Amino acid sequence: MSAPQEPARAEAVVVGAGLIGMFTALSLAQRGIDVVLIDDVVHQKRSFKVGESFLVSTALPRTIGRLDKFLDEECFVKLGVWFTEGMEGAESFAPRSEWSIAPLSEHTLARQSEDHRDHYLFKSAEDKLWFRCLAVDQQIVRPEAEDEIRTTVRAHPRIRFLDSARVVDVRVEADAPNTVRWADRNASTHGEVVADWIVDCSGRNRMLARKFGHAMEKEVIAQDGFQTTSIWGQFTDITDEQFAPVWEYRDPNGGSTPRDKYTVHLWGEGYWIWVIRLSKDRISVGVIFDQRTPLPGDTPRGQFFGLIDRYPVLRDVLTEPRLLEFRMYRNTQYMTDTFVHPHGYGMVGDSSSIIDAYYSQGIGLSCQQLWHLTNVIEAQVRGGTPEHAYIDRINRNARQDWLMIRNMLREKFTPAIRDPRYFLLTHLMDLVVLWSTGTARSDFATWLVHTDGETKREGAREQRLRRRLSKRLFYSASQPWAWLPPETVQRVQAHLQRKIAERARWRLDHGSEVPGFHCQISIARPLPRLWRVFTARAAGVVDVSPLDRIAPAALRRPSARRPWTHRIPMSVNTRLNWVLNLRTHGVIAIFAYGYLLDAADTAVRKARHRLSGRHRPVTVPAGAGDPAEAPTPAEPLPPTAPRPS
């Protein structure tokens, strides 16, 4: 073994050079902070990683990550997210419940354009980069995207990249710089880096959370028993012809859109399937299921393909000869109680918390958290003392944000998912949370576009934006409920989700039917016509998609109804600003209206049921009802699953 090198000095060490690790290193370097990035990427096997989808979270990747051109030219178009239930065994799409969010959905034309540059909102936008950051999503090919960012990292003068090294130990001192020990693959070269800050971006290795006892998932999961398993594969030789025309959706006004160009979520009882088409003729398909109701099969591969065989719309596309890579996470969910520590370390991305792939929130939340962490590190490096109030706010709000993501999922894995009204109300409530940060995300995109991540380029406006974002760029501290403690916000959300699920399970248990629905939401169409599901026939399927509040008259189809807001003379950009500023409050009002109607209607149904003297409801199988009462399966999953790197 060679003699160790002299200890190097840096202001920050970033451990892990995956997507989030490289974004973190670049964000710090853009602030003028000297960074050492450590990860043995030279000897890593090239992997088709999960985490291919952005959802209104491309601002940091397009600016600091320098991926703007790559996203538009090398990545697959993403029209939005699509959710449906009841497709098991179906040869074509005719589900009882369909909900989609398409930032740039175009219901003014016969067919939705797949190029955002064709959209009237993009054409009217004054700042095209800002608009792409805020509203244009893509499905990324991870290996190629990481190659692109790695080139940017290597070229940055403030980043030293130890690309064949691995971290073997860290030492954290309360009143002294921290130390990171590293060595190459064979330990023939090794050394130390003394740094003010250590940022763990090592992914599911969770180096710092394990070392310093910050993992908190056991106490969270112990409260309700809800834990999930993820199995997925990436396939090649995928073409448009394999999806058309079965995956085509045609709306009542004559328009159409291809479902396969969205991130598709196919729900069944106790599980959901993601379908993400990628460039280079690839596709990512995964299954996440509740461990209390495991999928049948002796092996993870058997479970995966056994479930796919129950979906004719996927069965012929996903054949084993096309499989590029197959992976599994035995326990999908975990959380940390600390994201930033005043002793000079932080955790970002999968090294801190992950709940589920639902809504493609992993990359988006990680980008927000690394931005907060970068603020803290810059302030201490430049000022010498940690900002304790800001650190406490980050930890407190980030914990509640991840719990809120978990609240979105927990009840959906119960039989309630089969009830169309529940399917609509639970996703509508999710939309309240997701859109609550709309103004903050817009400000975040503005700050990044104007400064390129460099605080020295801030003017008075950008300084105000950064101060505001440091308080509001959290789900649990968003503007509509900023006056409430974040713990209260999270508990109220959990309570509301639980109540609508309880009412749905009662309806299912007692054979009380409700109508199915279809709803497509977008920037221009933010407010669903919810009242229709309470007046339609139980056997019917009703379209509750909103009216377009922004599109100019020249682009509207003759059959499209004109809302009253179009009688007010104003430009497209003015309408867009009004919609962005008011949509969250509008969706909150509509959800409250639907929640109360659902409560009243179900109470009436219960009263009629009691008065009718009907027989007992059908018994729900063990483990399929309320999650708190579901037993642990007798036989655990086989331990032979491949372990992710």
N, C-alpha and C positions, 0 to 999 in steps of 0.2 A: 504494500500500500504506500502511495506517495505521501509526502508530508502535506499537512493541511495548508491551504492558502491563508493569507492574512485576512482577518475579518474585514468584510466590506461594510460600507456605511450607506444607508439609504433612509429616506424619510418614510417609505412604506414598502412592505413586502406583500405581494399578492401570491397566494398559494393556489395553483390550479389555473390552467390556460385553456379552459373550455370557453364557450361563448360568453358567459357572465364574467369569468375571470379576465378575459381580454377587454371586455367593456369597462370593467372596473379599473384596470391598469391604464387604459386610455383616458378615462374620466379624470383620474388623479393626475396623469401627466399633463393633460390640458390645463390644469390649474397651476402648473409649474412645479409639481411635486416630483422628486426623484423616486422612481419605482424600480424594484427588482421583481420580476415575474418568474416564478419557479414551477416547472412542470416538465416531465419527461415525455414530450410529444414526439421526439425522434423515434422512440422505440414502441410507441403505442400502436396497436392495431387500428387501422382505419375502420370507423364505425358509423353505421347509419343510425344516428342517435334519435331517440324520441325527443319531442320538443320542437316540432317543425312549423308551428303555427303562431302567427302574430294576431292579436285582436286589439285594434286601436292602441298599439304600443310600439310603433316603429320610429318614434321621434329620436330616441337616443341611438338606435342602430343606424338610422339614416344620417345623422349628424356626426357625433363623436366616433361612431363605428365606421363611418365612410362607406356605408353599404347602399346608399341611395340608388346609384346606377345599377349595382348588382341585383338589388331587389326588383327593379323594374325590368331588367333585361334578361336575368338568368333564373328567376324564380317563377313558380306557378301562380297564376292569378287566384286570389281568394275573394269571392264575392260576399262572403259573410259567414254566419254560423246557422246551421239548420238542425232542428230538433224534431224528432218524431217518435211515436210509440205505436206498437201493434203491427210491426212489419214481419214478425217471425212467421215463416211459412207462406208469405205473400209473394206472388209472382210479379206483381206490379205495385206501384205506390197508390194505395187508397186507404191511408190510415185515418183513425178517428181523431188524432191529435197531431197538429203540425204547427210549429212556431219557428220563425226565423228572424234573424237580425242581419240586415244587409246595409252597411253604411251608405253605399251608393246605389241601392236598388233603383231600377229605372222602370217605373210603371207608366211612363208616358210614351214608351215606344212598344212596337210589336214584340221585340225580343231585347232582353237586357244586353248591353254591350259589355264585353269582358275587358275593355281597355278604358282605364279611368280617364285617359286623355280625351275620350269622346263625350264625357259627361258634362252637362251644362254647368254644374257647380264648379268643376275643375276649370272650365274655360273662363268662368267669371271670377275666379279667385285671384286676388291681387298678388299673393305670395304663393307660388306653386309648390315650393318645398314645404312651407308650413302646411298647406293643404294635404300633401302626401303624408306628412308626419301624423296628421290628425285623423285622416279618413281613409287612407289607402293601405290595405293589408295584403300580405303575401304569405304563401306557404314556402318555407325556405328548405333548401337541400343542405342539411347540416354539414357534411364533410366539406363541400365546396364553399359554403359560407365561412366556415372556420379557416379554411385556406386563405380566403380573401382578407379576413380580419388579421390573420397572423402576419401577412405582408405589411399591413399598416402598423402593427405593433413593432415589428422589427425595424421599421423605418423611423420610429419616433425617437428623437434624441434623448428624451428623459426616461426611457425604459431600457433596462438591461434584462435580457431574456435568457435565463438559464434553461435552455430547451431540452437538455438531456439529463437533468437533475431531478431528484425527488427529495422532499422534506423528510428528515428523520427525527427531528425533535424541535420543539419550540420552548423558550423560556420567557415568561412574562414577569416583569418586575413592576411593583406599584409606583416607585419613584425613580425609575431608571429606564433607559431604552430597552426594548425587547430584543431577543436573539432568536434567529432561525438557523438551525443546523441542516445542511444539505449534503448530498453525496450523489455521484452518478450511479449508473446501473450496477457497476461492478465494484463500487466504493473505491475505485482507483484514484478518483479526484473527489475531494470533499472540502467543505469550508463553512463559514458562518457569515451571516448578514446581521448587523446590528441596526435596528430600525425603530422609529418612534411608533409605527403602527404595523400590525399584521392583519391582513384581510384573508379570511378563509373562503376560497371559492373552489374547494376540492370536491364538490358534489356530494354524493351519498356517503363518501368516506367520513364526512362530518368531523374532521380532525379536531377542531377547537371545541365543538359542542360536547364531544365525548371526553376530551381531556379535562375540561373544566366543569363538567356536570351540568350543562345547560339544556340537555334533552328533557322535554316535558310531555312527550306523547303518551307515556304510560298513564299519567294521571288524567289526561284528557279522555283517552279511550276507555279507561276504567269506569267513567261515568255513564257510558251508554253502550259499550261493547262494539262500536262501529269502527271496523277496520276493513280495508279493501286490498285486493290483489290485482296487479296489472300484468297482462300478457299481450305482447304485440309482435308484429313482424313487418318488415318492409319488402315489397314485391317489385318486380320489374316487368317490362313488356306490357305496359298498361296504355291503352289508347282510348280516344273519345268514343270510338265505335262500340266499345264494350259496355258503354253506359247509355248511349242514345238508342231508342227514344224512351226506354223504361224510366230513366231518372229525370226526365223532363217534367217540370211543373207548369201547368197552364192555369192562369188565374181567371176569375169570372169575367174580367173585362177583355179577355183575348190576348193578354200578354203571356210570355213564357220565360222560363229561366232554368238552367241546368243545375239540379241539386248537387251533382258531383263536383261542381266548381266552388262549393261551400265546404267548410268543415262540418261534416255530417255526424250527428249523434243519434244513434238508433237505440231506443230504450226498450228493454224487456224487464220483467220483474226480477229485481235483485242484481241487475247488471246493465251496462250500456256499452255500445261499440262506437269507436271513432273511425271515421273514414276521411283521410286527408290525401288528396291527389297532389303529386309533386312534379316538378319538371324532370326532364330526362327520362320520361315514361315510367316513373316510379310512383308508388302509393304506400302510405303508412296506414295500417289497420290495427287497432288494438281493442282489447276487452278489459274492462274494469268491473270486478264483481265483489259483492259483499261476502266476506269470509264465513258469515253465518249461514249463507245459502250458496255453497260452492257449486261451480259448474260440474256436471258429470264428466268423468274421464280419469284415466289412471296416471296421465302425465300432463304437464302444461301444454305440450303440443297437441295432445289428444283433446284437451278441454277447448283449446282455441279452434281447431278445425272442426270439432264436433258442433260447436256453436255456429260457425260459419255455414255448415251444412244445413242449418235450420233457416238460413236466409237465402232464398233463391236469387235475390237481386245481387248477391255477392259471390255465391258458391262457384259459379263458372269463371269468375274473374280471378279469384285467389286460389290458385293451384300451387301445390308444393314445388313443382319445377321452377316456378317464378320467384320463389322465396330467396331473398338476399341475406336476411339476418333475422333471427328470432331471439327474443329476450323476455325476461320476467322480473318483476319486483314482488317478492313474497308479501312484504308489508309496504303498501304504497305510502301511507300517511305517516308523517312524523313532524314534530314541531320543536322549536327552541324557545326558551323563555327570555333570551338575550340576543339582540341583533348587533348592538354596539355596547362595548364596555369601556368605562373611563380609564382602565389600565392600558388602553392602547390596542385593542383588537376588536374585530367585527366579523360577522358571518353574513354572506350574501348568496342568494340562489339556493340550490339544493343542499348546500352545506348548512343552511339554517332551517327552512321549513318547506314542506311540499304536502299538498292535500290531494289533488286530483288534476287530471288534464282538462277538466271541464272548463269551458270558456277560455281556454288557452291563456290562463292567467299567470303561469309560472314565469315566463320571460318578462311580462309587463310589470308584475309586482317586484321582481328582482331589479329591474331597471330603476324603478322608483326608490327602492331601498338603497341601492348603491349610490344614487344621487344624494340622498340624505346623508349617508355615511361619508361621502366625499366632502360635503359641507363641513361635517364635524372634524375630519382629518385636516382639511385646509385651515380651519380656524385655529386648531391647536398647534399645527406646525408653524403658522405665522404668528400666533398670539402667545403660545406657550402654556396655556391652561385649557383643560377640557370644558366644553359647554355642557354642564351637567343637566340643565333644564331641557336642552334640546335632545340630549342622549336619553333622558327619561321619557320624553315625548315619543321619540322614535320607538323605543322598546314597548311602551304601553300601547301605542296605536298599532304597531306592526303585529303584536300578538293578537289583538282583537280583529285585525284585518284577516289574518289566516283563519281564525275561528269563524268569521263571517263566511269565508269561502266554504268552510266545512259545513256550516249551517245550510248553505244552498244545496248541498248534496245529500245530507243524511236521510231526510224523509223521502227523497226521490228513489232510494233503493228499497222502499217498502212497497206493498201492493197498491198504495195510493196512486202510483204512477199510471195505473190503468184507467183512472178516472179523468176524462177530458177536462172537466172544470178545474180540477187540481192542477193538471198539466199546464193550463193557461195561467192560473193565479200564481203558482210557484215560480214560473219563469217571468211573469210580470213583476213579481217582487224582486227577483234577481236583477231585473232591468233597473228598478229603482236604485239599487246599490251600485250597479255598474255605471249608470248615468249620473249618479250623484257627484262623481269626480269630473264630469264633463268640462266645467269651467276650469278646474285645476289642470286637467290634461291639455286644454287649449293653451293655458298660460305656460305650462311646461314646454310644449312645442314652440311657443313664441320665444321663451328664454333660450332654448337650445339653438334655434335658428338664428337669433340675433347675436348670440355670444359665441357660438361654436363650442360651448362648454368652458370658456375662459372667463373667469370673473373680472380679469383686467379689462375686458371689453364691455363691461356693464356700463350702461348709462343710468340715469335716475329711474327710468321706467323699469329696467331689468332688475335693479336692486330692490324695487318694491315688489316685483313679481317673485323674486327669490325669497324675500321675507314672508310673503303670503303663502308660497308653496311649502315652506318649511313647517307650516301649521296645517295646511289643508290638503296636501297630497297624500291622503290616507282615506280609505273607505270609511273608517270609523270616525273620522273628523271632518267629513265633507260639509260643505256649506249648509245644506238643509237641516242638519242636526249638530252643527258645530257647538251649539250651546249645551249639549248633553255630554256627560262622561262617556268615553268610548266603550266602557264595559256595559253601560246601560243600552247603548245603541245595539251592541251585539246581542244582548239578552232579549231585547224587544224583537229583533229580527228572528231569533231562534223561536221565540214564543209564537209569533205569527205564522212561521212556517209549520210549526207543530200543529197549530189549531186547524189550518186548512187541510192538512194531511189527515187529522183525526176525523174531520167531517167527510172527507173523501172515502176513508176506509169504512165509515158507517154506511155510506150510500152503496158501496160495493158489497158489503156484507148483507145488506137488506134488499139487494136487487133494485135499487132506486136509480134509474138511468138519467143521464144528462146528455145533451147534444154534443157531438164532436165539433171541432172547429179547425180553421186554418187562419193563421195570422202572420203577416210579413211586415216587420218594422224597419224603418230606415231613418236617416237624418231628416229627410223631407217628410216622412210619414211617422211621427212619433207617438200618436195617441190612439190606441186600439178602440174600436167601437164595442166595448165590453158588454153593453146592455143586450146585445143580440143573443148572447149565449143564455140569457135568462128568459128570453121570450120565444126561442125556437123550439120546435118539436124535439123530444128526447131522441127520436130515431134519426134525426137529421144531422147534417154537417154544415155549419154556418161559417161564412167568411167574415172575420172581424177585423181585417186589415184596415189601417187608418187611411184617411184621405191625405193626398199630397198637399202640404201647406206652402210649398216653395216654388214648384215648377211653373215657369211662364206659360201663359195660355197657348202660345204657338206650339209647345211641345206636348200638350195634353191630348190624349185620345178623345175622340168625340163622345165615347161612352163613359168616360171618367167624370164622376160627379165633382162639381166645383165647390170648394168650401167657402164659407162667408169671408174668411180672411183674405181671399183674392180680390175682394171688392175694395180693399184698402190700397191706394196707390203707393207702391214702394218698390225698390229694386230687389233683385234676387239676393244680393249680398245683405241687404237690410233685413229681408225676411229670414235669411239663414241665421243672422245674429240673434234675432228675436226668438227663433225656434231653439237655438242652442242655449239661450239664457233661461227660457221658460219651460223647456220640455221636462226637466226633472220634477218640477212642482206639478206639472200636468199629469205625469205618470204616477206620482204619489197620490194625487186626488183620485185618479181612476182606479188605482189599486185599492184605496180605502173604500171607494164606492163598491167595487166588486167583493171585497172582503165582507162588508156589512150585508150585502145582498146574499152572499153565499151563506152567511150565518143565519139570516132570517129565513131563507128558503129551506135550508136543512132543518131548522127548528120546526117549520111547518110540516115538512115530510115526516119528522119524528113523531109529531103530534098525530098526524093522520095514521101513521103506522100503529101507534098505541090504540087509537080509537077503533081501528079496523080489526084488532085482535088477531093479527096474522101470527103464523107459527114462527118459531125461532129462526134467526138468521143462519146462513151457511157458516160452518166453522172454518176459520182460516187455519191452514196447516201450521204446525209449530215452526217458529223461526221466520214466518212470513208476515207477521203482524207488526206490532209496535216494536221498534228496535231495542228498547230498554228491556223487553221481555224475551227477546229471541235467544235461544240457547246456542252454545258453542257447538259446531259440528263434531260428531264423534271421531271422525277420521280426518286428520290434518292433511294439507296438500303434501304431495311427495317432496322429499328434500333434494331430489335430483335435478331441480331446475337450474338452468345456467345462470350464473351470477353476473350481473352487470358490472362493468368496470367503473 
